[in-house]
Amino acid sequence: MSTSFQTPIPLQQAPFSRIRDNSDAVQVLLDRTGLPAPTLVPEPDVVRVMLADIDDMAPWLAELGGEVSFYPTPGVRAWLLRTELPATRSRGAVPIEVHALASLTQDILPTLRDAVSS
């Protein structure tokens, strides 16, 4: 009877632990800055922030920078800011996606319009 030995795979941080760590990092940012974030959806690889108002995306852009884009859907545009919390000594960078909807006729702040990626 032969025994097969495999090289152990290094343990990575468990998904639930990464979710908690990402959520905690964004919560520290929110506590420090007061950025609007009515809904947070932390995941292992990104924290999604769902905004109630498109204008609330401007403070996020001002605080963290990032890439702004939008996608037309029937009757509305889905706006997206991709940004991140920089890495620290105790954790890696935390990717953040900030989402908001705007009607097709809604005025958009020039700050956001001008930041749209080509």
HUWO-V60245 format. One record per residue. N is the residue number from 1. RES is the residue in one letter. BURIAL is + if it has 16 or more other ideal C-beta (glycine too) atoms within 10 Angstrom, else -. Layout:
# HUWO-V60245
N:RES:BURIAL + N:RES:BURIAL
This chain:
# HUWO-V60245
1:M:- + 2:S:- + 3:T:- + 4:S:- + 5:F:- + 6:Q:- + 7:T:- + 8:P:- + 9:I:- + 10:P:- + 11:L:- + 12:Q:- + 13:Q:- + 14:A:- + 15:P:- + 16:F:- + 17:S:- + 18:R:+ + 19:I:+ + 20:R:- + 21:D:+ + 22:N:+ + 23:S:+ + 24:D:- + 25:A:+ + 26:V:+ + 27:Q:- + 28:V:- + 29:L:+ + 30:L:- + 31:D:- + 32:R:- + 33:T:- + 34:G:- + 35:L:+ + 36:P:+ + 37:A:+ + 38:P:- + 39:T:- + 40:L:- + 41:V:- + 42:P:+ + 43:E:- + 44:P:- + 45:D:- + 46:V:- + 47:V:+ + 48:R:+ + 49:V:+ + 50:M:- + 51:L:+ + 52:A:- + 53:D:- + 54:I:+ + 55:D:+ + 56:D:+ + 57:M:+ + 58:A:+ + 59:P:- + 60:W:+ + 61:L:+ + 62:A:- + 63:E:- + 64:L:+ + 65:G:- + 66:G:+ + 67:E:- + 68:V:+ + 69:S:- + 70:F:+ + 71:Y:- + 72:P:- + 73:T:- + 74:P:- + 75:G:- + 76:V:+ + 77:R:+ + 78:A:- + 79:W:+ + 80:L:+ + 81:L:+ + 82:R:- + 83:T:+ + 84:E:+ + 85:L:+ + 86:P:- + 87:A:- + 88:T:- + 89:R:- + 90:S:- + 91:R:- + 92:G:- + 93:A:- + 94:V:+ + 95:P:+ + 96:I:+ + 97:E:+ + 98:V:+ + 99:H:+ + 100:A:+ + 101:L:+ + 102:A:+ + 103:S:- + 104:L:- + 105:T:- + 106:Q:- + 107:D:- + 108:I:+ + 109:L:- + 110:P:- + 111:T:- + 112:L:+ + 113:R:- + 114:D:- + 115:A:+ + 116:V:- + 117:S:- + 118:S:-
